[in-house]
Amino acid sequence: MKKIAIVIIIGLLPVITQAQSFAKYENMKDVDAMVMTSKMFKMLAKVDLSEDNPEAREYLKLIENLDEIKMFTSTTASVRNEMQKDVESYLNSNSLEQLMRVNEDGKNIRFYSKGGKNDNYVSELFMFMEGEKEGELISVILSITGEIDLSQLSRLTSDLKIPGAEELKNVENKS
């Protein structure tokens, strides 16, 4: 029994390590971090919006099904290098498919996803952006988990002013 427990722990160690690799950015001095949890989405879903507005209903449906949004940004070179290494490690140890790459206006943006209940949904959308914003080099890690409707996602990321949100409109067209 003890051997089975050890094997299970060793098997889960890479998953636990990867989850912690991004969590470390939450409290770093040179990182701007935003983490929204399912509780926040549930609160937003309770906001009283007009029931006659189908667009508002679709938006509420999207946020109700989200588990978490994490975004970390940094302009510090050492942190940006660390982010790149952690992203590569995360991508190598998880079953994410590349959706698209965009290299435009000094930004290199890569989108990845993990399959969802059908082709229009994903269970995770992951983005890594390296580039320049307002004359400064910047790196951005974005992870959105839950039951994500790709057709509604670009609107949410635009509302949250997430770098690379404009490119998500193109992801919808690829799905």
SVG drawing of the C-alpha trace seen along z (x, -y; Angstrom):
<svg xmlns="http://www.w3.org/2000/svg" viewBox="-37 -54 54 56">
<polyline fill="none" stroke="black" stroke-width="0.4" points="0.0,0.0 2.8,-2.4 4.5,-1.7 1.3,-2.6 1.0,-5.8 4.6,-6.7 4.0,-5.9 0.9,-8.1 2.7,-11.0 5.6,-10.7 3.1,-10.6 1.4,-13.8 4.5,-15.7 5.0,-17.2 1.4,-18.4 1.7,-19.9 5.1,-21.5 3.6,-23.1 0.7,-24.5 3.1,-26.1 5.4,-27.4 2.8,-30.0 1.5,-30.6 4.9,-32.0 4.2,-35.0 1.3,-36.1 3.5,-37.7 6.5,-38.7 7.5,-42.3 8.1,-42.8 4.9,-41.0 1.5,-42.4 -0.9,-39.6 -4.6,-39.2 -6.4,-36.0 -10.2,-35.7 -11.8,-32.6 -15.1,-30.9 -16.6,-32.7 -16.1,-36.0 -17.7,-34.7 -20.7,-33.4 -21.1,-36.9 -20.9,-38.5 -23.5,-36.1 -26.0,-37.3 -25.8,-40.9 -29.3,-41.9 -29.2,-42.4 -32.1,-42.7 -33.5,-39.3 -34.6,-40.5 -31.0,-41.1 -29.8,-37.9 -26.2,-39.2 -26.2,-39.8 -27.5,-36.3 -24.8,-34.8 -22.2,-36.7 -23.5,-35.6 -23.6,-32.0 -19.9,-32.3 -18.7,-33.7 -20.9,-31.2 -18.9,-28.3 -15.4,-29.7 -13.3,-28.3 -10.4,-30.7 -8.6,-33.4 -4.9,-34.0 -2.8,-36.7 0.7,-37.6 2.7,-40.4 6.2,-41.6 8.6,-44.0 11.6,-42.9 14.1,-41.0 15.0,-38.3 11.3,-37.6 10.5,-37.5 13.2,-34.9 11.8,-32.9 8.3,-33.1 9.5,-31.8 11.2,-28.8 8.1,-28.1 5.8,-28.3 7.9,-26.0 8.0,-23.5 4.2,-23.8 3.6,-23.2 5.9,-20.2 4.2,-18.5 0.5,-19.2 -1.7,-18.1 -2.3,-21.5 -2.7,-21.9 -1.5,-25.0 -4.4,-27.0 -2.4,-29.8 0.6,-32.0 0.6,-35.7 3.7,-37.8 2.6,-41.3 3.5,-44.9 6.5,-43.6 4.4,-41.0 4.8,-37.2 1.6,-35.7 0.9,-31.9 -2.5,-30.4 -3.0,-26.9 -6.0,-25.0 -7.1,-21.8 -10.2,-20.1 -13.7,-20.7 -17.1,-19.1 -17.1,-19.8 -15.2,-21.7 -16.7,-25.1 -15.5,-24.7 -12.2,-24.2 -11.4,-23.4 -8.3,-25.6 -7.2,-28.5 -3.5,-29.4 -1.8,-32.4 1.8,-33.5 2.8,-36.8 6.3,-38.3 6.9,-41.6 6.7,-45.4 3.9,-47.4 4.2,-51.2 7.9,-51.0 8.7,-48.5 9.5,-44.8 6.8,-42.7 5.8,-39.1 2.2,-38.0 1.0,-34.6 -2.8,-34.1 -4.6,-30.9 -8.4,-30.6 -10.0,-27.4 -13.5,-26.1 -16.1,-25.4 -15.0,-28.0 -17.2,-29.0 -14.7,-30.2 -17.3,-32.3 -17.8,-34.5 -14.2,-34.5 -12.8,-37.4 -15.5,-39.7 -14.6,-38.7 -10.8,-39.2 -11.5,-42.6 -13.6,-43.7 -10.8,-42.7 -8.3,-44.6 -6.0,-41.5 -3.1,-42.0 -3.6,-39.8 -7.4,-39.9 -7.8,-41.3 -6.1,-38.2 -8.7,-36.0 -11.2,-37.0 -9.1,-35.1 -9.1,-32.0 -12.9,-31.9 -12.6,-31.8 -10.2,-28.8 -12.4,-26.7"/>
</svg>
